[in-house]
Amino acid sequence: MAIVHRTTLTPTKVELIGAWLTAQPWYQGDGKADPEALTRLGGFRLDDPAGEVGIELLVVGDSGGETPQHYLIPLTYRGAPLPDAAEDALLGTAEHGVLGTRWVYDAAHDPVFVTQLCALVLGEAEPQAQRESNTPDPSVAHHYTGTARTAADCRSVRTESGPRTTDIVVEPGPLTLRINRVLTNEGIGEGPIGEPWSALGHVTADWTLLDETPARGKYVVVHDGSPDEPRS
């Protein structure tokens, strides 16, 4: 079960995200992201069975532009650098009041997150409350209609981000785990322009809009194949 420590993190998650967000292809702002305009608005956690890596799917609202935006930012927290991580995967380091120095990563590039996201989609992992220790979050729903498999078989082979989403291609299959980076109440990601792309499953969860309206939508959509495969 996920342990949530009541302590400090310096710099804060929002400060780390603010410094990193502008460079992401799915960032919707025209200028540099302002950490003062970012607000945590929901999400949930996943357990690492080995107990080494913290995993959080965090929703952050950005009120700094003309149109308010709500971003899904999965993060992992590690006690040492992630070997062979992509250069842009690291948001930075932070000092945790209990655990010491933590390396904070864009979880889409972290194999532990990918395995546990597969486990969630397949019904092998139980989502955990974002702010409470040892507390499942029953509001997070998963659905999968694809070929039977286990999360232990999921292996990330490619991660690519576009204007609104991040695609994690996993083998065997392949399957694409599409993270909806820019959330709406519908929260449904799009396939390649002009081409329908049927979904095999999804993860649906709640968050709160910047105007305090409750929202719910698809955090992740699972597709058959990879996004660059030709389709009939």
RACOR-V12707 format. One line per field, one symbol per residue. phi: phi as a letter, one per 40 degrees, with the letter a starting at -180 (. if undefined). burial: b if it has 16 or more other C-alpha atoms within 10 Angstrom, else e. A space follows every 10 residues. Layout:
phi = ???
burial = ???
This chain:
phi = .cbbccacbb ccdccccdcb cdcccccccc bccbdcccbc bihabbccdc gbbcbabbbb cbccbcbdbb bcbcbbbbca dccgccdccc cibacccbcg cbcbbcccbb cccdcccdcc dcgcbbcbdc bbcfbcbccc bbaabcccab ccccbcbabb bbcbbbbbcb bcicbbcccc cbcbccgbcb cddgbcaccc aabbacabcc cgccbaaccb bbbcgbcccc bc
burial = bbbeeeeebe eebbbbbbeb bbeeebbbbe eebbbeebbb bbbbbbbbee eebbbbbbbb bbbbeeeebb bbbbbbbbee ebeeeeeebb bbbbebeeee bbbbbbbbbb bbbbbbbbbb bbbebbbbbb bbeebbbeeb bbbbeeeeee beebbbeebe beebbbbbbb eeebbbbbbb bbbbeebbbb eeeeeebebb bbbbbbbbbb eeeebbbbbb bbbbbbbeee ee
